[in-house]
Amino acid sequence: MSWPEAARWRESLAGPLVFTNGVFDLLHPGHIDVLAAARREGASLVVGINSDDSVRRLKGPTRPVRTQSDRAFVLAALEAVDAVVVFEQDTPLELIRHLRPAVVVKGGDYRPDTIVGADEVPAWGGRVIVVPLREGHSTTGTIDELRRSGAA
């Protein structure tokens, strides 16, 4: 969804909106853990994904592996996900302020004090949740493993 479409959709929702975000470059079990946990926290789940330019700024010139369109398509096809919105900024703060979710969920590589939106969401009565990480799963680790094996 575009930002205006997401705002209109948000206004039509009954029940709490849950938000999570990330690059979601190569979907792995850790991503699914976070998405499934996020979905259980409210009536609808919106996933913010970094644009391709944002990913390059954050992770370097060889990322993302998949385009923002491909990443959005895969996420939108998941049963747990109700909407996907791309953000151009390096953090999702503007998108969080735009959508005003009731809950923000991030993976266990974050602490509540390092999660973008951790000040804003509780200020409007929402919650911030950290989902424990599934050990041994990361996109960077997968890419490194593929490079070592010669598959990438």
PEJOMO-V487738 format. One line per field, one symbol per residue. phi: phi as a letter, one per 20 degrees, with the letter a starting at -180 (. if undefined). Layout:
phi = ???
//
This chain:
phi = .ffffffffgfefdnfedccbrelfcfcgfffgfffffffeaebcddedffgfffgfedofedffdffffffffffffgfeebcceceffcegfffffelfebdccfffddgfdefnfeffffdnecccdegfefncbfgfffgffffened
//
